[in-house]
Amino acid sequence: MDHDVAAGEPAPLSPLSRTTTLPTVTIGGKQGQVLFSGLTPTCIGLYQVNVLVPNDAGTGRQPVVITIGGVSSKPVDLPLR
């Protein structure tokens, strides 16, 4: 995190608690633009990643994979139309 949040405490609304390493996100095998990666404001221990879906990601159920620090998530399907 770019600044510490005490264990068991909710992340503040301001300033946002961003990850120090920006993840990559692929949707349908295409890289999306990550807008935010960090602790979810007002929640305890919950991370969120906001990403723009690439125009060429396809339609239907598309796999989403998040990679950070050399570790990738399992694919999760995202329905697109």
N, C-alpha and C positions, 0 to 999 in steps of 0.2 A: 504494500500500500504506500501511497505517496505521503500519507501521514497516519499515525497510529489511532486505532479505535480500541478502547479497553475491552477485554474479554467480557462477554455477556452484556455489553451495552449496544444499543442500536446505532447504526451508522447515521451521522448527521446529514441534514439536508444541505448544509453549507458549512465548510467546503465539502465537495464530493470526495469520497475515498476511492481513488483510482488505483488500479493495479500498476505496478512499476514496469511491467512488461505487457505490451499490447498483443493480444492474441490475433491469430488469423482465423477467419471463418469462411468455410466454403459451403455453398448451397448449390446443389446440383452439379458439383465439381467446379463451380465458378467462384472466384474470391469476392466476398462482399466487403463493403467499406465499414470498418468498425468505428462507431461514433462514441461509444463509452464502454468501459470495462472496469468494474469495481464492485464495491459493496452497495447493495440496494439501500437507498436512504430510508431511514426510520425502521429498518428491519435488523434482526440480529443474525449474523453469520450467513447471510444470503447474498450470493454474488449475482450480478446480471451483466449481460453483454448486449448492447444495442447495435444493430448492424443493418445497413441498407441492403436489400435483396438486389443482386445484379439483374439487369434487364434480360440477360441471356441465360438465366438460371433454369428456364423451362417452365412447364406447367405440370399439374398433377402432383403426386407425392415425390418430393425431392429430398435427398439426404443432406443433413446439416452436420458438419464436423467442426469443432472448435479445437484449435491447437495453441498451446501456450507453454513456453519453457521446454519445447521439444516433446511434449506429451499431448496426444490427440484423444479426444473423446470418442466414444462409440458413436456411429451415425444414428441420427434420429430423423425420422421422416417429417417433413413440413409440407402440408398441402398448399400448393400455389395455383392460382388461376390467372 
